């Protein structure tokens, strides 16, 4: 039987909906987090995402950056775990209870909707954990419940650790995506800068900004903002897994 808190969460719509309508089961205001909790507006979903660690934030950046990912649902509750999982041998549901003995709701960090190369859409589940957590028995028992749940539902499930979340790549995505949160009013300027950079692949990017700003009679710094926007829109062939050195040329950044 569901306790009052679970019933309240369900009534609030938590764990339900998709896209901008989805409400995560756990919000940053609900519990204290060992990591740095973050509320961040999603570009694809047009809603606020509630993330509970730096690793979750980096994973979110990577998922959002991927063209294959269509929707991101964080803190997805396995409310029907007891019904879905047929093979319950060895699963310790009894360990996941509150102080009053009521069952806690187990959540998977991310449930993604992805589009395959064939154009078909499917669900993908990812549990984000630090490698240090994988030495804890309670963590492994929770992950085993998740594994069997998603296997029973026929959904690909994997564990993601900090080893699959390169910091430089994620930092670069964060640096670029900020420009997408603002309404783009300089689309013509962005296109002009794109042509200017492509036509001068051997001139340092930083120098091109100054020349472009002078020619267009725009404020200093606008060239850098437009460059970040172009990277976010994937208009430039730049390897954003590496540090973005503005003293380098476009050729050197590839």
Secondary structure, DSSP 4 states (H G I P E B T S, - for coil): ---HHHHHHHHTTTT---GGG---SS-TTTS--SS--EEEE-TTT-SEEEE-SHHHHHHHHHHHH-TTEEEEEEEEE-TTHHHH-S--TT--GGGSB-TTSPBPPPEEEEEEEEE-TTS-EEEEEEEE--GGGGG-HHHHHHHHHHHHHHHHTT-EEEEE-GGGS-HHHHHHHHHHHGGGGS----HHHHHHHHHHHHTTTTS-HHHHHHHHHHHHT--TTHHHHHHHHHHHTT-S---TTS---TTS-HHHH-
